[in-house]
Amino acid sequence: MPFLTLGDGNEMFYKNWGVPTGPAVVFSHGWPLSADNWDNQMSFLGNKGYHVIAHDRRGHGRSGQSWDGNDMDTYADDLLELFVHLKVKNATLVGHSTGGGEVARFVGRHGTERVAKAALVSAITPVLGQSESNPDGVPLEVFDNFRSLMSLNRAQFFLEVAKGPFFGFNRPGANVSQGLIDSWWLQGMLGGFKSSYDSVKALSETDFSEDLKKMDIPVLVIHGDDDQIVPVNNSHKAVELLPKGQLKVYPGASHALPDLAIDQLNRDLLEFIQSN
């Protein structure tokens, strides 16, 4: 399996699929998952002639479980090291949930020299948690509860998230998939405890407003209007800050678009990547 040793010695696992000479599409996963959560999209675009790349964020999946660096600035810097290592240029960056924050921070911190387009899917941008400047955000007590439940029994907490709001399996009449629940739980449990714990602060309290303003490239924003993890209003706010943003809302869709809206998301990403 391919690993990149980062500047601080931590090891990053990554997938390097598709056509090496094709246009690059780089995926960033959500919390507390891994690159595996993008397999449907990577397979689809790889078979269309694209060079598809996804990494396990530090502390997640098969990457090293570093004690420090579980913050958005470090995540963006790690991603830049992967871009340099694989000589990636003119890429489309795609981020889901927390990965959308990573995409925004990458561009805000490192510019668009290597990035031609971006897609933010169910993303936490511009800011998820409630504050004086974001009064209608998710109350920070919700994330305090996340950390408390993780400390008590991370395995059970992750199971409850997967059984309930992440996929929308708590909705009446939902078509519940035990396989997806098990996959989510396994991806989450493979990551480091401290990394997952620290990342709750990074995903809930980081403000990406200035990053979005710097994204002077075409950006596709996609969100389900029944997202119980990141309110769809987040993406309405994000597209107002983006110089070249466009918003697509999936009616009735949950947070888990890469898993439950596979065909629609694949089509929309392909159309966006191919557009002038």
N, C-alpha and C positions, 0 to 999 in steps of 0.2 A: 504494500500500500504506500502511496506517495505521502511523504511528510516533508515539511519545510521547517528548518530550525530558524526561529526568529532571532532578532538581534539580542534579546534578553535571555536566549537559551531555551525558551519554551518551544515545544514542537506543535506545529499546526498540520492537521490532516486535511487533505483536499482531494476532490475528484476532478479529473482532467479528461473529459469525455468528448465525443463527437469528432468533428473534422478539424484537425489542428490548424489547417490553413483557412478555415472558415471564419466568418465574423464572430467575435467573442461575445458571449453572454455570461455574466458573472452573477451568481445567486448568493444572497445572504439570508439565513434562516431566522426563524423566530425563537423566542424563549420558551422552554429550556431545551430546545430540540437540536437537530444536527442537519448536515447537508442532505441526509436521507429524505427529509421532508419535501425536497424539490425533485425527487426522482422522476415523477410523472412529467414535469415540465422539461427536465434535462433530456429525458429519453425522446420526447416529442421533437424538441428543437435540434437535438443531435442528429436525429434521422432526417431533418430538413437541411442538413449541411452546415450547422452552426458548431462552433467550438464552445462547449458548455463547461463551466467551471463552478464548483461550489466548495466551500470550506466549512469545517467545524470550527466555530468561533472558539477562542481560547477558553478553556474550562468546560467546553461542551463536547459531546460526542467522543471522538477518538483523539482529540487534541489534548495537549498537556494540561494538567489541572494546576495552573499557576495560582499562587496565593494572592498576588497583587495583579493590578492591571485590568480588573473587571469593570471597565468603564468605557464610555463611548469613544473618547479620544484614543485610547489604546487599541480598541477594536478597529478603528479606522486606520491607525498606523500599521497594525498587523496586516490589514487587507492591502495596503500599499506595498508592503513587502512581498505579498503574493503576486501582485500585479507585476512588480519588477522582476521577480523570479521567473515568471512565465512569459515575460515580455509582452504583456497585454496592452493593446492600444485600441482606441476607437470602440470601446466596449459598450454594451448596454448593461447597466447595473440593475438588478431586480432584488428588492428586499421585501420580505413578509414580516409584518408586525414589528418586533424589535429590530429585525434585519432592515426594515425601512428606515429606522433611525440610523442604523449603521451606514446605509447608503447616503443619507442626507449629510451625516457628519463627515463621511469620506470626501464628498464634493466640497463641503464647506471648509474643510481643513486642507485638502490637497488639490482642489481645483478640478478642471475638466480636461486637462491635457490628455488623459488616458480614457476619458469617458465621453461618449457621443450622445447617449440617451439614458434615461432611468425610468424605472417603474416602481411605484410604491403600492404594495398590496396589503390591505388591512393594517396600514402602518400606524405607528404610535406618534408620528409627526402631526402637528408641530410640538405639542407637549401633551402628555397623557394625564398627569396628576393635577389635582386642584391646587391653586395658589391664588394670591391676590391678583396676579395678572391673568390667571386662567380660572375664574371663579366657577365655571361650569364643567371643570375637569372631574375626573374620578377622585373621590376623597382619598387622601393619603392613608386614612385608617384602613382602607381596603388592602393596601399593600403592606401595612403593618401586620394585618391579619395573615396575609400570605406568608410572611416570614415566621410568624408564630406557629402556624400550622406546619411549615417545613421543619421547624425545630422540634416539634412534637413527634411528627411522623411524616417525613417527606414522601415515602412510598405511597401512603394512603392519600395524602393531599394531591399528589400528581394523578392518582387514579380518579379522584373525584373531579378534578378539572377536566380530564379527558372524557369521563362519563357524562359530564354536564355541559358547561357553557362553551368550551372551546369549539366543539363540533355542533353545538346546538342540540345535542341528544336529549336534553332536558325539556325540549319543546313537545307539546302534545302531538302525537302522530309521527314523531321523528323516526326515520329509518336507521335504527341504531346498528352500528358495525362494531362488533367486539374486536375484529382485527385492527381497526383504526385505533381503538382505545388501547389495545395492547402495544401497538407500534408507538404511539405517543408516549406511553408510560416507559417503554424500553429506552427510547431516545432520551427522555428526560433523566432517567436513572443512570444512564451511562455517563452523564456529565458529573463534574465535581460538585459537592455540596456547597462549598464556600462560593464557588463561581456562580452557581444558580442563585444563591442567597444574595450576594452582592449585586447581581444583575437586576434584581427587583428595584433597587434604588436607581440604577442607571436607566432603566426603561420607563420608570414612573416620574422621575424628577428632572430629566434632561430636557432642556428647551432647545428645539431645533429650528426656531423661527428664523434666525439669521442664516443658518445653513440653507434653508429653503430659498431665501431671497438670493443666495449666490448661485443657485442651480439654473444658470442661464442656458439650459439645454432643454430639448423636449422631454417632458415628464408626464407619464401616464399614471394617474392615481385611480386605484380600483378598491372598492369597499362594498361589503354586504350590508344591507340596511337592517339586518337582524343580528348584527355583531354584538355579542354580550361581553366581549373582552375589551375591544377598543371601539367606542361609539363612532358611528358613521359621521357624526358632526366633526370629528377630527379631520377627516379628509376634505370636508367642505372648507374648513379653515386653511388646510394646507394648500389647496389649489388657489386660494386667494393670495397666498404669499409667493407662489411660484411664477416666475416671469413667463414661462411657456408651459403651464400645466393644463391638463385636461382630465376631467373626472368621469368615471363610469361607475354607476351604482348598480349592484346586482340585487334585484328585489327578492326579499325573503332569505337571503344568503347569510350564513354564519361567518365566524372569524376564519374558519378553516378552508379558505378558497382553494389553496393548492391541492387539497384532498377531496373536497366535495363539489367543486365547480371546475373539474379538470378540463373538460372539453372547451367550455366557454373561456376559461382563463388562458388555455393554450392558444386558442384562436385569437384572442385579443392581444396577447403578447406578440404572436407572430405578425399580425397586421401592423402593430405599432412599430416593431423592429424593421419591417420592410417599408414603412412609409417614409416619404421624403420630408 
